[in-house]
């Protein structure tokens, strides 16, 4: 089935079991979201550094801490 493109008006949903759940993809999304939300470059880098400082689960927890109001993470 082919349909016209629809605008997503709901929250962003990321499936952590798919390719978007890759740690590097999550860090890229975090950097983009931080920029969109007006975080200064130093704060953006601090978030990425915090995400890289632990395990994958800690990376996901850090992402959720900063962007959980805007993004739904699914396992």
N, CA, C and O atoms as a GROMACS GRO file, in nm:
protein
  300
    1UNK      N    1   0.084  -0.117   0.000
    1UNK     CA    2   0.000   0.000   0.000
    1UNK      C    3   0.089   0.124   0.000
    1UNK      O    4   0.189   0.129   0.072
    2UNK      N    5   0.053   0.222  -0.079
    2UNK     CA    6   0.124   0.349  -0.085
    2UNK      C    7   0.028   0.456  -0.034
    2UNK      O    8  -0.088   0.460  -0.072
    3UNK      N    9   0.080   0.544   0.053
    3UNK     CA   10  -0.004   0.652   0.102
    3UNK      C   11   0.075   0.782   0.098
    3UNK      O   12   0.197   0.782   0.086
    4UNK      N   13   0.004   0.890   0.106
    4UNK     CA   14   0.068   1.022   0.110
    4UNK      C   15   0.144   1.037   0.241
    4UNK      O   16   0.103   0.984   0.344
    5UNK      N   17   0.252   1.108   0.236
    5UNK     CA   18   0.331   1.133   0.355
    5UNK      C   19   0.248   1.211   0.456
    5UNK      O   20   0.177   1.305   0.421
    6UNK      N   21   0.257   1.171   0.582
    6UNK     CA   22   0.183   1.237   0.687
    6UNK      C   23   0.279   1.300   0.785
    6UNK      O   24   0.386   1.246   0.814
    7UNK      N   25   0.240   1.415   0.836
    7UNK     CA   26   0.324   1.484   0.933
    7UNK      C   27   0.309   1.416   1.069
    7UNK      O   28   0.197   1.391   1.114
    8UNK      N   29   0.420   1.387   1.132
    8UNK     CA   30   0.418   1.328   1.265
    8UNK      C   31   0.399   1.439   1.367
    8UNK      O   32   0.486   1.524   1.382
    9UNK      N   33   0.287   1.438   1.436
    9UNK     CA   34   0.260   1.543   1.534
    9UNK      C   35   0.277   1.493   1.676
    9UNK      O   36   0.266   1.571   1.771
   10UNK      N   37   0.306   1.366   1.693
   10UNK     CA   38   0.323   1.309   1.826
   10UNK      C   39   0.469   1.311   1.868
   10UNK      O   40   0.554   1.370   1.800
   11UNK      N   41   0.496   1.247   1.979
   11UNK     CA   42   0.636   1.241   2.026
   11UNK      C   43   0.720   1.154   1.934
   11UNK      O   44   0.668   1.071   1.859
   12UNK      N   45   0.849   1.174   1.940
   12UNK     CA   46   0.943   1.092   1.865
   12UNK      C   47   0.951   0.956   1.936
   12UNK      O   48   0.960   0.951   2.058
   13UNK      N   49   0.947   0.848   1.860
   13UNK     CA   50   0.957   0.714   1.916
   13UNK      C   51   1.081   0.647   1.857
   13UNK      O   52   1.099   0.644   1.735
   14UNK      N   53   1.166   0.594   1.944
   14UNK     CA   54   1.288   0.525   1.901
   14UNK      C   55   1.281   0.382   1.950
   14UNK      O   56   1.266   0.356   2.069
   15UNK      N   57   1.291   0.288   1.856
   15UNK     CA   58   1.294   0.145   1.886
   15UNK      C   59   1.439   0.107   1.917
   15UNK      O   60   1.522   0.102   1.826
   16UNK      N   61   1.468   0.079   2.042
   16UNK     CA   62   1.605   0.048   2.081
   16UNK      C   63   1.652  -0.087   2.029
   16UNK      O   64   1.772  -0.114   2.028
   17UNK      N   65   1.559  -0.172   1.984
   17UNK     CA   66   1.598  -0.302   1.930
   17UNK      C   67   1.630  -0.296   1.781
   17UNK      O   68   1.677  -0.394   1.723
   18UNK      N   69   1.603  -0.181   1.719
   18UNK     CA   70   1.630  -0.164   1.577
   18UNK      C   71   1.757  -0.084   1.554
   18UNK      O   72   1.832  -0.058   1.648
   19UNK      N   73   1.781  -0.045   1.429
   19UNK     CA   74   1.904   0.029   1.397
   19UNK      C   75   1.913   0.165   1.466
   19UNK      O   76   2.023   0.215   1.488
   20UNK      N   77   1.800   0.225   1.501
   20UNK     CA   78   1.803   0.354   1.571
   20UNK      C   79   1.846   0.340   1.717
   20UNK      O   80   1.874   0.439   1.783
   21UNK      N   81   1.852   0.216   1.767
   21UNK     CA   82   1.896   0.192   1.904
   21UNK      C   83   2.046   0.180   1.918
   21UNK      O   84   2.096   0.163   2.029
   22UNK      N   85   2.118   0.190   1.808
   22UNK     CA   86   2.264   0.187   1.809
   22UNK      C   87   2.317   0.306   1.890
   22UNK      O   88   2.264   0.417   1.880
   23UNK      N   89   2.420   0.283   1.970
   23UNK     CA   90   2.474   0.388   2.057
   23UNK      C   91   2.515   0.512   1.979
   23UNK      O   92   2.492   0.624   2.024
   24UNK      N   93   2.576   0.494   1.863
   24UNK     CA   94   2.621   0.609   1.785
   24UNK      C   95   2.502   0.687   1.728
   24UNK      O   96   2.506   0.810   1.719
   25UNK      N   97   2.397   0.616   1.689
   25UNK     CA   98   2.276   0.682   1.640
   25UNK      C   99   2.212   0.762   1.753
   25UNK      O  100   2.171   0.876   1.733
   26UNK      N  101   2.205   0.703   1.873
   26UNK     CA  102   2.147   0.774   1.987
   26UNK      C  103   2.226   0.899   2.022
   26UNK      O  104   2.169   1.003   2.055
   27UNK      N  105   2.358   0.890   2.016
   27UNK     CA  106   2.440   1.009   2.045
   27UNK      C  107   2.417   1.116   1.939
   27UNK      O  108   2.413   1.235   1.971
   28UNK      N  109   2.403   1.076   1.814
   28UNK     CA  110   2.374   1.173   1.708
   28UNK      C  111   2.239   1.239   1.727
   28UNK      O  112   2.225   1.360   1.709
   29UNK      N  113   2.140   1.159   1.765
   29UNK     CA  114   2.007   1.215   1.791
   29UNK      C  115   2.011   1.309   1.911
   29UNK      O  116   1.946   1.413   1.912
   30UNK      N  117   2.087   1.270   2.013
   30UNK     CA  118   2.100   1.355   2.133
   30UNK      C  119   2.162   1.489   2.097
   30UNK      O  120   2.116   1.594   2.143
   31UNK      N  121   2.265   1.486   2.014
   31UNK     CA  122   2.330   1.612   1.975
   31UNK      C  123   2.233   1.700   1.896
   31UNK      O  124   2.226   1.821   1.918
   32UNK      N  125   2.159   1.639   1.803
   32UNK     CA  126   2.062   1.714   1.725
   32UNK      C  127   1.951   1.772   1.810
   32UNK      O  128   1.912   1.887   1.792
   33UNK      N  129   1.899   1.692   1.902
   33UNK     CA  130   1.792   1.740   1.989
   33UNK      C  131   1.841   1.851   2.082
   33UNK      O  132   1.772   1.950   2.103
   34UNK      N  133   1.961   1.834   2.135
   34UNK     CA  134   2.017   1.936   2.223
   34UNK      C  135   2.031   2.069   2.149
   34UNK      O  136   2.003   2.175   2.204
   35UNK      N  137   2.073   2.061   2.025
   35UNK     CA  138   2.087   2.182   1.943
   35UNK      C  139   1.950   2.245   1.918
   35UNK      O  140   1.934   2.366   1.931
   36UNK      N  141   1.850   2.162   1.883
   36UNK     CA  142   1.715   2.213   1.859
   36UNK      C  143   1.654   2.276   1.984
   36UNK      O  144   1.577   2.372   1.975
   37UNK      N  145   1.690   2.222   2.100
   37UNK     CA  146   1.635   2.273   2.225
   37UNK      C  147   1.712   2.393   2.279
   37UNK      O  148   1.678   2.447   2.384
   38UNK      N  149   1.816   2.434   2.207
   38UNK     CA  150   1.889   2.555   2.244
   38UNK      C  151   2.000   2.536   2.346
   38UNK      O  152   2.046   2.633   2.406
   39UNK      N  153   2.045   2.413   2.366
   39UNK     CA  154   2.158   2.390   2.456
   39UNK      C  155   2.282   2.451   2.392
   39UNK      O  156   2.301   2.442   2.270
   40UNK      N  157   2.367   2.513   2.473
   40UNK     CA  158   2.489   2.569   2.418
   40UNK      C  159   2.585   2.455   2.381
   40UNK      O  160   2.569   2.343   2.431
   41UNK      N  161   2.684   2.482   2.295
   41UNK     CA  162   2.774   2.375   2.248
   41UNK      C  163   2.846   2.300   2.360
   41UNK      O  164   2.871   2.180   2.348
   42UNK      N  165   2.880   2.368   2.468
   42UNK     CA  166   2.948   2.301   2.579
   42UNK      C  167   2.853   2.202   2.646
   42UNK      O  168   2.893   2.091   2.680
   43UNK      N  169   2.728   2.242   2.667
   43UNK     CA  170   2.628   2.152   2.727
   43UNK      C  171   2.602   2.033   2.635
   43UNK      O  172   2.586   1.921   2.682
   44UNK      N  173   2.598   2.058   2.504
   44UNK     CA  174   2.580   1.948   2.408
   44UNK      C  175   2.692   1.846   2.424
   44UNK      O  176   2.667   1.725   2.430
   45UNK      N  177   2.815   1.893   2.431
   45UNK     CA  178   2.930   1.803   2.444
   45UNK      C  179   2.929   1.733   2.579
   45UNK      O  180   2.968   1.616   2.588
   46UNK      N  181   2.886   1.802   2.684
   46UNK     CA  182   2.879   1.740   2.817
   46UNK      C  183   2.780   1.622   2.818
   46UNK      O  184   2.806   1.520   2.881
   47UNK      N  185   2.668   1.637   2.747
   47UNK     CA  186   2.569   1.529   2.738
   47UNK      C  187   2.631   1.409   2.667
   47UNK      O  188   2.618   1.296   2.714
   48UNK      N  189   2.699   1.433   2.555
   48UNK     CA  190   2.762   1.324   2.480
   48UNK      C  191   2.870   1.257   2.565
   48UNK      O  192   2.881   1.134   2.565
   49UNK      N  193   2.948   1.335   2.635
   49UNK     CA  194   3.053   1.279   2.722
   49UNK      C  195   2.991   1.193   2.831
   49UNK      O  196   3.041   1.085   2.861
   50UNK      N  197   2.882   1.240   2.890
   50UNK     CA  198   2.813   1.161   2.992
   50UNK      C  199   2.758   1.032   2.932
   50UNK      O  200   2.763   0.927   2.996
   51UNK      N  201   2.705   1.040   2.810
   51UNK     CA  202   2.652   0.920   2.745
   51UNK      C  203   2.762   0.818   2.720
   51UNK      O  204   2.737   0.697   2.728
   52UNK      N  205   2.883   0.863   2.689
   52UNK     CA  206   2.994   0.773   2.657
   52UNK      C  207   3.065   0.719   2.781
   52UNK      O  208   3.150   0.631   2.769
   53UNK      N  209   3.032   0.770   2.899
   53UNK     CA  210   3.110   0.737   3.018
   53UNK      C  211   3.074   0.604   3.083
   53UNK      O  212   3.140   0.564   3.180
   54UNK      N  213   2.973   0.534   3.033
   54UNK     CA  214   2.935   0.409   3.098
   54UNK      C  215   2.893   0.304   2.996
   54UNK      O  216   2.934   0.306   2.880
   55UNK      N  217   2.811   0.213   3.044
   55UNK     CA  218   2.762   0.104   2.960
   55UNK      C  219   2.651   0.153   2.866
   55UNK      O  220   2.608   0.268   2.873
   56UNK      N  221   2.606   0.063   2.780
   56UNK     CA  222   2.496   0.097   2.688
   56UNK      C  223   2.371   0.136   2.767
   56UNK      O  224   2.303   0.232   2.731
   57UNK      N  225   2.340   0.061   2.872
   57UNK     CA  226   2.222   0.093   2.953
   57UNK      C  227   2.233   0.231   3.017
   57UNK      O  228   2.134   0.303   3.028
   58UNK      N  229   2.352   0.267   3.060
   58UNK     CA  230   2.373   0.400   3.117
   58UNK      C  231   2.360   0.508   3.010
   58UNK      O  232   2.311   0.617   3.037
   59UNK      N  233   2.405   0.476   2.888
   59UNK     CA  234   2.389   0.569   2.775
   59UNK      C  235   2.240   0.595   2.751
   59UNK      O  236   2.198   0.710   2.732
   60UNK      N  237   2.160   0.488   2.751
   60UNK     CA  238   2.016   0.501   2.730
   60UNK      C  239   1.953   0.581   2.844
   60UNK      O  240   1.867   0.666   2.822
   61UNK      N  241   1.995   0.553   2.967
   61UNK     CA  242   1.942   0.626   3.082
   61UNK      C  243   1.975   0.775   3.074
   61UNK      O  244   1.892   0.860   3.107
   62UNK      N  245   2.096   0.807   3.029
   62UNK     CA  246   2.135   0.947   3.013
   62UNK      C  247   2.052   1.014   2.905
   62UNK      O  248   2.006   1.127   2.923
   63UNK      N  249   2.032   0.945   2.792
   63UNK     CA  250   1.947   0.999   2.686
   63UNK      C  251   1.808   1.028   2.740
   63UNK      O  252   1.752   1.135   2.714
   64UNK      N  253   1.754   0.933   2.815
   64UNK     CA  254   1.620   0.949   2.871
   64UNK      C  255   1.615   1.064   2.972
   64UNK      O  256   1.515   1.136   2.980
   65UNK      N  257   1.721   1.080   3.049
   65UNK     CA  258   1.727   1.188   3.149
   65UNK      C  259   1.713   1.325   3.083
   65UNK      O  260   1.640   1.411   3.132
   66UNK      N  261   1.782   1.345   2.972
   66UNK     CA  262   1.781   1.475   2.907
   66UNK      C  263   1.666   1.494   2.807
   66UNK      O  264   1.618   1.605   2.788
   67UNK      N  265   1.623   1.386   2.744
   67UNK     CA  266   1.526   1.400   2.633
   67UNK      C  267   1.400   1.317   2.652
   67UNK      O  268   1.320   1.306   2.559
   68UNK      N  269   1.379   1.260   2.770
   68UNK     CA  270   1.263   1.177   2.797
   68UNK      C  271   1.130   1.249   2.784
   68UNK      O  272   1.026   1.186   2.763
   69UNK      N  273   1.131   1.381   2.798
   69UNK     CA  274   1.007   1.458   2.781
   69UNK      C  275   0.968   1.471   2.634
   69UNK      O  276   0.854   1.505   2.602
   70UNK      N  277   1.062   1.444   2.544
   70UNK     CA  278   1.039   1.464   2.401
   70UNK      C  279   1.044   1.335   2.319
   70UNK      O  280   0.994   1.330   2.207
   71UNK      N  281   1.105   1.230   2.376
   71UNK     CA  282   1.129   1.107   2.301
   71UNK      C  283   1.083   0.987   2.385
   71UNK      O  284   1.108   0.980   2.505
   72UNK      N  285   1.014   0.894   2.319
   72UNK     CA  286   0.976   0.769   2.382
   72UNK      C  287   1.074   0.662   2.333
   72UNK      O  288   1.090   0.642   2.213
   73UNK      N  289   1.138   0.593   2.427
   73UNK     CA  290   1.230   0.484   2.394
   73UNK      C  291   1.157   0.352   2.416
   73UNK      O  292   1.099   0.330   2.522
   74UNK      N  293   1.160   0.265   2.316
   74UNK     CA  294   1.095   0.136   2.326
   74UNK      C  295   1.200   0.026   2.325
   74UNK      O  296   1.295   0.029   2.246
   75UNK      N  297   1.182  -0.073   2.415
   75UNK     CA  298   1.272  -0.189   2.420
   75UNK      C  299   1.206  -0.307   2.359
   75UNK      O  300   1.266  -0.415   2.353
   0.00000   0.00000   0.00000
